């Protein structure tokens, strides 16, 4: 049990760092000042988890834990320093955003499982945790959120989260293996969908 808790903490930590870097690089793409970069990194990191915890009516995860703030601001500051070397913001943003999506989807699902909620609700919480920080980031940066664009985004959370729930319940695979597999599955789906331009069907109407 302690091993699971430690690994869960690692997943949440990596998720915070990934989304912090994602938010920071997105903000730098828009040429925000350092304060703006830190704000966008913060909102990207805590947005989905905050909505999840409010829905669960539990203390918001970062309010009483200064470590979480450090996990946001230190990577964001590093990203601002690193930007003088890394010019391919788009690729870097995609990498961190994809890993953040996979990591936080698992965190959200596990929060739901810990609350003894129905698997469908757990899957919904995982999708909210993974996606809503990015939605808030894009809205503040005056962009159409990724979840509403042609790229496979929330669908990757749903597929990966469903695989996680099925494997955890109906197989004898170790829980840690299932977690890692799910994260990599979500990242792989996101990567392949962009590389091969997989898209969800669109609705077309007349104005």
N, C-alpha and C positions, 0 to 999 in steps of 0.2 A: 504493500500500500504506500509506504514511504517513497519507494522508487517511482511509483506512478505520480505521486504528488510533486516530486522533484522534477520529473520529466514534463509534467504539465506546466510548472513554473518556467522551465526552459522554453517551452512552446510560446507561452504568453510573452516572455521576455523578447524572444526573437521576433514575434509579431509586432511588438511595440517598436522595436528598432527598425524593422522593415518598413512599416508605415510611416515612421518618422522620416526616414530617408526619402521615401516616396513623396511625402508632402513637401519636404524641403526642396527636392529637385523640381517638383511641379511649380513651386513658388518662384524658384530662380528662373525657370523658363519664362515666367511672366515679369521678370526683372523687379521683383519686390525687394524692399530694403531688408536688412537683417531681422528687424523686429517682425516684419510681415512674414518672413520665412519661418521664424519660430512659432508664430501663431498658427500658420497653415499646417506645420508639422504636428503641432499639439492637437489640433482639431482632427486631422487625419488619423492620428493614433488613438484618440479616445472617443471619437464620435460614435462609432458603431457599438462599442462596449457600454458607453453611457446610456444609449437608448435601450440596449438589452437589459441593463440592470434596473432601469426605471420601469420597464415592462414587468420584470420579475419582482419588483417592489423590494429590492435589497439595496444595501449601501453601494453607491457607485464606486467601482473598483479602485479609482485613482485618488479619491478624496482624502483618504487617511493613510496613503502610502507614498511618501516622497520619493521612494525608489522609482516609482512609475514615471514621475516627472523627470527624474534624471535620465531614465531610459528614452525619453523623448528629446530632451534638449541637448544632451551630449552628442548623439548621432547627428542631430540637425546642425549643430555647430561644426562638427566634423565634415558634414556635407558642404557647408559653405567654404571651408578651407580646401576641401578636395576638389571643388568646382574649378579651381585654377588649373588642375591637371585633367580632370574629366570633362570633355567637351560634348560627349555624346549623351546629352541629358535624356533624350527620348528612350534610348536603350536602357539606361540606368534606371529611369523611372519605371519602365516596364518590368524589369527584373525585381526590384524591391516591391512593387505593387502586387505582382503575382505571388511572391512568397508571403507577403502580408495577408493576402486574400486567403491562401491555404491555411496559414497558421491560425488566423483569427476565426475562420470557419470552425475549426476543431474546438477552439476555446468556447465559442458560443454554444455549440452542440453539447459540450460537456457541462456547461452551466445549466442547461435545460435538463440533462440527465440527472444531475445532482439534485434538482428540484422535483424529480419524479414526474416530469411532464411527458405527454404523449410524444412519440418519435417525430410526428409531423411538426409539432410545436418546436421541438428541439432543432429540427432542420431549419425551421423558419428563423429561430434565434441565431443559428450559425450563419445563415445568409445575411441577416441584419448586421451581425458583428463584423462579418467580412466586408460588406459592401457600403455601409452607411457612412463610414469615415471618408471614403473616397467620394461619395455623393456630396457630402458637405464641402469637401476640399474643392471639387469642381465647380460647385455653385458659387463659392466665394471667389474663385478665380475666373468667374464669368465664362465657364465652359459648359457644354452639354455633358452631364455625367456619363461616364463610361457605361454604366448599367443601362442607359437609355439609347446608346448608340449601337452600331452594327456589330461590335465585338462581342464574343461570348464572354460573359462576366458572371452575372448571377447564376447562369446555367451551370457554370463550372462548379460553383459552390453547391448547388443542388445535387449534381451528379456525384461529386466527391463526398458530400455529406451523407447521401443515401448509401454509398459504398461503405462508408465508415460504420453506419448503423447496422447494416446487414452483416458485415464481416465481424463486428464486435459481438453481435448476438448469436449468429448462426455458425461460426467457425471456432476452432480451437487455437487460432493464431494469437500470439501474444498481443496484449493491448498496445504496447509501445510500437510494435511492428505495424499494426493497423493505423495508428496515428501517423507514423512516418509515411506509409503507403498512401494515405488519403491526401496528405499535404503535397506529395510529389504528383499524385494524380491530378489535383486541381491545377498545379503549376504547369503540368504537361498539357492539359486541355487548353489552358489559356495560351500557351506557346504555340501549339499546333493550330489553334483557331486563328491566330494572327498570321502565322506563316502561310497557311493555306486559305486564308480569308473565308473561314467558315462563318456563316451568318444565320441568325434567326430570321424566319419569314417576316416581311414587313407588310403593313397595311398602307394602301395607297388610296387617296381620296381626292376629290376635287374641291377647289377653293371657291 
